[in-house]
Amino acid sequence: MNDPDKTPPPLQGPGQGRGASRLGRPSAETLPTPFHDPDLEYVRKAGGVLMLGSIRLRLPRIFGFCGGVRNALRMLQNAIDGNSGQHRIWLLGEIIHNDTVNRFFRDQGVSILPEDAVESILELAAPGDLLVVPAFGLPAGLDRRLRARFGRRCRFLDTTCGYVRRVWTFVGRAAAAGRTVVIHGKPDHPETCATVSRALGERNSVVIVPDLPRADRLEAVLSGSAPLAIYPAELVRHPDFLDPRRLALASQTTMLCSETEAVAAKLRAAVTRNGGDLLPANTVCRATEQRQQAARELCSSGCDLCLVVGGLSSSNTNQLHRLARSYCPAYFIRNAVAIEHDRLRHYRPDLDREVTDTGWLPASVREIGLLSGASCPPADVGGVIRKLRDMCGEMRP
């Protein structure tokens, strides 16, 4: 149950003590902060296994905030603590994709701009304000405009993840060399948008591959067995410069690693048939890879069902849900509020909405796996543990 990421001291909200309920019913004084949960720590120290009556609850050996998330949250909290209150703090999009975390910072006075309206900061910011770049980064053009306009009048805090910056460096060099850059990622995700902006040069093409079916289409195009017209035009930038013999492949850092490998294999086969080469990025996010592997180990070891906790728009949490449901029934929930005894409100990615199911916990269930995304705060996981305790009775290691 050891997380290989170096763990800094937990963040604390103003006036909030850590408390320690140790799986008892916490009082108002011992309710956990978003960034520290005593019950979750208790489970972690117990080896990630607890009994809920006759049901066994298991957590993966690696879970929780990754180093990039913790760094971004610590930087923002330090900025809030050091702010005189005379100037506004603007978050240019959500710091990470989790409602609990963003609400926590909003409650401390941070103004969070919607991701589709970040450019409005050009009209909103006043001298002395603090502009915070979220962990996903910003598109290169917008970043340059902001610094050109506010560089001397506003303060900047850049919390962009180091792994994301590594991807930017790779795609920037590939673009400078005239390679067609293929990005395995979600087209509208802020990280992908920021990466595309750095992968597109004056004389190269960029292609976004969201999933394996689109990878199949691109493979056919690169092999010459199908025209470019079969590939969605909105996923191709500078199509006239697409070079099927000189490709570079990068991935959004939170995608399913096994799927990125499958995309690479398809494209490499096509490029090789053309006598060309595929340059893959050595930028796999180690935290993402380790958490996915730990989740795979857990789900493949005999779970009867799995609960996946995290923000509904969180890419890394969505990928964990995809992985889990390939082994057993898996439910994607925001937090403990989703659980109401015989009812469960969960997110259906295929429908892009939440639904409510009854009878989600049949009497035959003997083992539940509990997964959480790298952007899911400990308090949300701890809340699920406490709700399951209330439902299932006595809890013990």
C-alpha positions as CSV (number, residue, x, y, z in Angstrom):
1,M,0.0,0.0,0.0
2,N,3.0,2.3,-0.4
3,D,2.6,5.2,-2.9
4,P,5.9,5.7,-4.7
5,D,5.3,9.4,-5.1
6,K,6.9,11.4,-2.3
7,T,4.2,12.5,0.0
8,P,4.4,16.1,1.4
9,P,2.6,17.1,4.6
10,P,-1.2,17.0,3.9
11,L,-3.0,20.2,3.0
12,Q,-5.1,21.8,5.7
13,G,-8.0,24.1,5.2
14,P,-8.3,27.2,7.4
15,G,-9.4,26.2,10.9
16,Q,-9.7,22.5,10.0
17,G,-8.1,19.9,12.2
18,R,-7.2,16.5,11.0
19,G,-9.1,14.5,13.6
20,A,-9.0,10.7,13.8
21,S,-12.2,8.8,13.8
22,R,-10.6,5.4,13.1
23,L,-13.7,4.1,11.5
24,G,-15.9,5.3,14.3
25,R,-18.6,7.9,13.6
26,P,-16.8,11.2,13.3
27,S,-17.9,14.2,15.3
28,A,-18.0,17.7,13.9
29,E,-14.6,18.3,15.3
30,T,-13.1,15.2,13.6
31,L,-14.6,15.4,10.2
32,P,-11.7,15.1,7.7
33,T,-10.5,17.9,5.4
34,P,-10.6,17.3,1.7
35,F,-6.9,16.5,1.6
36,H,-6.6,14.2,4.6
37,D,-8.9,11.5,5.9
38,P,-8.1,9.6,9.1
39,D,-10.3,6.6,8.2
40,L,-8.6,6.2,4.8
41,E,-5.2,6.3,6.5
42,Y,-6.4,3.6,8.9
43,V,-7.4,1.4,5.9
44,R,-4.1,2.1,4.2
45,K,-2.2,1.0,7.4
46,A,-4.3,-2.1,7.6
47,G,-3.0,-3.2,4.2
48,G,-5.9,-1.9,2.2
49,V,-8.3,-4.7,3.3
50,L,-11.3,-4.4,5.7
51,M,-14.4,-6.5,6.5
52,L,-17.8,-4.9,6.3
53,G,-19.9,-7.5,8.0
54,S,-19.5,-10.5,5.6
55,I,-18.2,-8.3,2.8
56,R,-14.5,-7.8,2.1
57,L,-13.5,-4.3,1.0
58,R,-10.2,-3.9,-0.8
59,L,-8.2,-1.0,-2.0
60,P,-5.4,-1.2,-4.6
61,R,-1.8,-1.1,-3.4
62,I,-1.3,2.4,-5.0
63,F,-4.0,5.0,-5.0
64,G,-4.7,8.6,-4.2
65,F,-3.3,11.9,-5.4
66,C,-0.3,11.7,-7.8
67,G,2.7,14.0,-7.2
68,G,1.6,16.5,-9.9
69,V,-1.8,16.9,-8.3
70,R,-0.4,17.3,-4.8
71,N,2.1,19.9,-6.1
72,A,-0.6,21.9,-7.9
73,L,-2.9,21.9,-4.8
74,R,0.0,22.8,-2.5
75,M,1.1,25.7,-4.7
76,L,-2.5,27.1,-4.8
77,Q,-3.1,26.7,-1.1
78,N,0.2,28.5,-0.3
79,A,-0.8,31.3,-2.6
80,I,-4.2,31.7,-0.9
81,D,-2.5,31.6,2.6
82,G,-0.1,34.3,1.5
83,N,-2.6,36.6,-0.2
84,S,-3.3,39.9,1.5
85,G,-6.9,39.8,0.4
86,Q,-6.6,43.0,-1.6
87,H,-6.4,41.3,-4.9
88,R,-8.4,38.5,-6.6
89,I,-7.1,35.1,-7.3
90,W,-8.2,33.8,-10.7
91,L,-8.0,30.1,-11.6
92,L,-7.9,29.8,-15.4
93,G,-10.0,26.6,-15.5
94,E,-10.4,24.0,-12.8
95,I,-7.2,23.2,-10.9
96,I,-8.0,19.5,-11.5
97,H,-11.2,17.8,-12.5
98,N,-12.8,17.2,-9.1
99,D,-15.8,19.0,-7.7
100,T,-14.8,18.6,-4.0
101,V,-11.4,20.1,-4.6
102,N,-12.6,23.0,-6.7
103,R,-15.4,23.8,-4.3
104,F,-12.8,23.9,-1.5
105,F,-10.8,26.5,-3.2
106,R,-13.8,28.5,-4.4
107,D,-15.0,28.6,-0.7
108,Q,-11.6,30.3,0.1
109,G,-12.4,33.1,-2.4
110,V,-10.8,31.8,-5.5
111,S,-12.6,32.8,-8.7
112,I,-12.6,29.8,-11.1
113,L,-13.3,30.5,-14.7
114,P,-15.1,27.8,-16.8
115,E,-12.7,26.0,-19.1
116,D,-14.6,27.3,-22.2
117,A,-14.4,30.9,-21.0
118,V,-10.8,31.2,-19.8
119,E,-10.1,33.9,-22.4
120,S,-12.5,36.2,-20.6
121,I,-9.7,36.8,-18.1
122,L,-8.3,39.2,-20.7
123,E,-11.1,41.6,-19.7
124,L,-11.6,40.6,-16.1
125,A,-8.1,40.8,-14.5
126,A,-7.0,43.9,-12.6
127,P,-3.5,45.0,-11.7
128,G,-2.1,43.0,-8.8
129,D,-4.4,40.0,-9.4
130,L,-3.0,36.5,-9.3
131,L,-3.6,34.4,-12.4
132,V,-3.3,30.7,-11.7
133,V,-2.5,28.3,-14.6
134,P,-4.1,24.9,-13.8
135,A,-2.3,21.5,-13.7
136,F,-3.4,20.8,-17.4
137,G,-1.6,23.9,-18.7
138,L,-2.9,26.5,-21.2
139,P,-2.8,26.7,-25.0
140,A,0.4,28.3,-26.0
141,G,-1.2,31.2,-27.8
142,L,-3.4,32.2,-24.9
143,D,-0.5,31.8,-22.5
144,R,1.6,34.3,-24.6
145,R,-1.3,36.8,-24.8
146,L,-1.8,36.7,-21.1
147,R,1.8,37.3,-20.3
148,A,2.1,40.0,-22.9
149,R,-0.8,41.9,-21.5
150,F,-0.4,41.3,-17.8
151,G,3.3,40.3,-17.4
152,R,4.1,43.4,-15.4
153,R,0.7,44.2,-13.9
154,C,-0.4,40.8,-12.6
155,R,1.2,37.9,-10.8
156,F,1.3,34.4,-12.4
157,L,1.3,31.0,-10.7
158,D,1.9,28.1,-13.1
159,T,0.9,24.7,-11.6
160,T,1.3,22.8,-14.9
161,C,2.2,19.2,-14.3
162,G,5.9,18.3,-15.1
163,Y,4.8,15.3,-17.1
164,V,2.6,17.5,-19.3
165,R,5.6,19.8,-19.9
166,R,7.6,16.8,-21.0
167,V,5.0,16.0,-23.6
168,W,5.1,19.6,-24.8
169,T,8.9,19.4,-25.2
170,F,8.6,16.2,-27.3
171,V,5.8,17.4,-29.6
172,G,7.5,20.8,-30.1
173,R,10.7,19.1,-31.3
174,A,8.7,16.8,-33.6
175,A,6.9,19.7,-35.1
176,A,10.2,21.6,-35.7
177,A,11.4,18.5,-37.5
178,G,8.4,18.5,-39.8
179,R,6.9,15.3,-38.4
180,T,3.2,14.6,-38.4
181,V,2.3,14.5,-34.7
182,V,-0.4,12.0,-33.5
183,I,-1.9,12.7,-30.1
184,H,-3.8,9.9,-28.3
185,G,-6.2,11.9,-26.2
186,K,-9.6,13.4,-25.7
187,P,-10.1,16.2,-28.3
188,D,-11.8,18.7,-25.9
189,H,-9.7,18.0,-22.8
190,P,-7.7,21.1,-21.7
191,E,-4.4,19.1,-21.6
192,T,-4.9,17.8,-25.2
193,C,-5.8,21.4,-26.4
194,A,-2.6,22.7,-24.7
195,T,-0.5,20.0,-26.3
196,V,-2.0,20.4,-29.8
197,S,-1.1,24.1,-29.7
198,R,2.6,23.2,-29.2
199,A,2.6,20.3,-31.7
200,L,1.4,22.4,-34.6
201,G,4.2,24.1,-36.6
202,E,4.0,26.0,-39.8
203,R,4.6,23.0,-42.0
204,N,3.4,19.9,-40.2
205,S,0.1,18.2,-39.4
206,V,-1.4,17.1,-36.1
207,V,-3.9,14.3,-35.8
208,I,-5.9,13.5,-32.6
209,V,-6.8,9.9,-31.9
210,P,-9.4,9.6,-29.2
211,D,-9.8,5.8,-29.3
212,L,-9.0,2.5,-31.0
213,P,-11.8,2.7,-33.7
214,R,-10.3,6.1,-34.8
215,A,-6.8,4.5,-34.7
216,D,-8.1,1.9,-37.1
217,R,-9.3,4.6,-39.5
218,L,-6.0,6.4,-39.3
219,E,-4.0,3.2,-39.9
220,A,-6.0,2.7,-43.1
221,V,-5.2,6.2,-44.2
222,L,-1.5,5.9,-43.5
223,S,-1.4,2.5,-45.2
224,G,-2.9,4.1,-48.4
225,S,-5.9,1.8,-48.3
226,A,-8.3,4.6,-47.6
227,P,-8.5,8.3,-48.3
228,L,-8.0,10.9,-45.6
229,A,-11.7,11.8,-46.0
230,I,-12.7,8.8,-43.9
231,Y,-11.0,10.4,-40.9
232,P,-13.0,13.1,-39.0
233,A,-11.9,16.4,-40.3
234,E,-12.2,18.1,-36.9
235,L,-9.5,15.8,-35.6
236,V,-6.9,16.8,-38.1
237,R,-4.9,20.1,-38.2
238,H,-3.1,21.1,-41.4
239,P,-4.2,18.1,-43.4
240,D,-2.2,19.2,-46.4
241,F,1.1,18.6,-44.5
242,L,0.2,15.1,-43.3
243,D,3.2,12.9,-43.9
244,P,2.4,9.1,-43.6
245,R,6.1,8.2,-43.5
246,R,7.3,10.5,-40.6
247,L,5.2,10.3,-37.5
248,A,5.6,11.1,-33.8
249,L,3.2,9.8,-31.2
250,A,2.4,11.3,-27.9
251,S,-0.4,10.7,-25.4
252,Q,-2.5,12.7,-23.0
253,T,-1.0,11.8,-19.7
254,T,-4.2,10.3,-18.2
255,M,-5.2,7.9,-21.0
256,L,-5.3,4.2,-20.6
257,C,-1.7,3.1,-21.0
258,S,-2.5,-0.2,-22.6
259,E,-4.6,1.6,-25.2
260,T,-1.8,4.0,-26.0
261,E,0.4,1.0,-26.6
262,A,-2.3,-0.5,-29.0
263,V,-2.5,2.8,-30.9
264,A,1.3,2.8,-31.3
265,A,1.3,-0.7,-32.6
266,K,-1.3,0.0,-35.2
267,L,0.4,3.2,-36.4
268,R,3.9,1.6,-36.4
269,A,2.6,-1.2,-38.6
270,A,1.2,1.3,-41.1
271,V,4.2,3.5,-41.2
272,T,6.6,0.6,-41.5
273,R,4.7,-0.7,-44.6
274,N,5.4,2.8,-46.1
275,G,9.1,2.5,-45.4
276,G,8.8,5.2,-42.8
277,D,9.3,5.4,-39.0
278,L,7.2,6.2,-35.9
279,L,8.9,8.2,-33.1
280,P,7.1,7.4,-29.9
281,A,7.2,9.8,-26.9
282,N,9.0,8.5,-23.8
283,T,6.6,10.6,-21.7
284,V,4.3,8.1,-20.1
285,C,3.1,9.4,-16.8
286,R,4.5,7.0,-14.3
287,A,1.9,7.7,-11.7
288,T,-0.9,7.0,-14.2
289,E,0.7,3.8,-15.3
290,Q,1.3,2.5,-11.7
291,R,-2.3,3.3,-10.6
292,Q,-3.7,1.6,-13.6
293,Q,-1.5,-1.5,-13.0
294,A,-2.5,-1.6,-9.3
295,A,-6.2,-1.3,-10.3
296,R,-5.8,-4.1,-12.8
297,E,-4.2,-6.4,-10.2
298,L,-7.0,-5.7,-7.8
299,C,-9.9,-6.2,-10.2
300,S,-8.4,-9.3,-11.7
301,S,-8.0,-11.0,-8.3
302,G,-11.7,-11.8,-7.8
303,C,-13.7,-8.7,-7.0
304,D,-17.5,-9.2,-7.3
305,L,-18.0,-5.5,-8.1
306,C,-16.0,-2.3,-8.0
307,L,-16.8,1.3,-7.0
308,V,-14.7,4.0,-8.8
309,V,-14.7,7.3,-7.0
310,G,-13.8,10.7,-8.6
311,G,-14.8,13.6,-10.7
312,L,-17.1,12.7,-13.6
313,S,-15.0,14.8,-16.0
314,S,-11.7,13.4,-14.7
315,S,-9.9,11.6,-17.5
316,N,-7.8,9.4,-15.2
317,T,-10.9,8.3,-13.3
318,N,-12.8,7.5,-16.5
319,Q,-9.9,5.3,-17.5
320,L,-9.9,3.4,-14.2
321,H,-13.7,2.8,-14.7
322,R,-13.1,1.5,-18.2
323,L,-10.4,-0.8,-16.8
324,A,-12.5,-2.0,-13.9
325,R,-15.7,-2.8,-15.9
326,S,-13.7,-5.2,-18.1
327,Y,-13.3,-7.5,-15.0
328,C,-16.5,-7.1,-13.1
329,P,-19.6,-4.8,-12.6
330,A,-18.2,-1.3,-11.9
331,Y,-19.9,1.8,-10.8
332,F,-18.5,5.3,-11.3
333,I,-19.6,7.6,-8.5
334,R,-18.8,11.2,-7.4
335,N,-18.6,10.5,-3.7
336,A,-20.5,9.0,-0.8
337,V,-23.7,11.0,-1.5
338,A,-24.2,8.6,-4.5
339,I,-24.9,5.7,-2.1
340,E,-28.3,5.4,-0.5
341,H,-28.7,1.8,0.9
342,D,-30.6,0.0,-2.0
343,R,-30.0,2.9,-4.5
344,L,-26.9,4.0,-6.2
345,R,-26.5,7.1,-8.4
346,H,-23.6,6.5,-10.8
347,Y,-22.2,7.9,-14.0
348,R,-22.7,6.2,-17.3
349,P,-19.9,7.4,-19.7
350,D,-21.8,5.9,-22.7
351,L,-24.8,8.0,-21.9
352,D,-22.8,10.9,-20.5
353,R,-25.1,11.3,-17.6
354,E,-25.8,9.9,-14.1
355,V,-28.4,7.2,-13.6
356,T,-29.9,5.6,-10.5
357,D,-30.0,1.8,-10.0
358,T,-31.6,-0.3,-7.4
359,G,-30.4,-3.6,-6.2
360,W,-26.8,-2.7,-7.1
361,L,-25.4,-4.7,-4.1
362,P,-26.8,-8.2,-4.4
363,A,-26.6,-10.7,-1.5
364,S,-24.1,-12.7,-3.5
365,V,-21.4,-10.0,-3.3
366,R,-18.5,-11.0,-1.0
367,E,-15.8,-8.7,-2.2
368,I,-15.9,-5.0,-3.3
369,G,-13.0,-3.2,-4.9
370,L,-12.7,0.5,-4.2
371,L,-10.7,2.6,-6.8
372,S,-10.2,6.4,-6.9
373,G,-8.7,8.6,-9.5
374,A,-5.4,10.5,-9.1
375,S,-7.4,13.7,-8.7
376,C,-9.8,12.3,-6.1
377,P,-9.3,13.7,-2.6
378,P,-8.9,11.4,0.4
379,A,-12.1,12.7,2.1
380,D,-14.2,11.5,-0.8
381,V,-12.8,8.0,-0.5
382,G,-13.1,8.0,3.2
383,G,-16.7,9.1,2.9
384,V,-17.5,6.1,0.8
385,I,-15.9,3.8,3.3
386,R,-18.0,5.3,6.1
387,K,-21.2,5.0,4.0
388,L,-20.5,1.3,3.3
389,R,-19.8,0.8,7.0
390,D,-23.2,2.3,7.9
391,M,-24.9,0.0,5.3
392,C,-23.1,-3.2,6.0
393,G,-22.5,-3.1,9.8
394,E,-19.4,-3.7,11.8
395,M,-16.1,-2.9,10.1
396,R,-12.8,-4.5,11.1
397,P,-9.4,-5.1,9.6
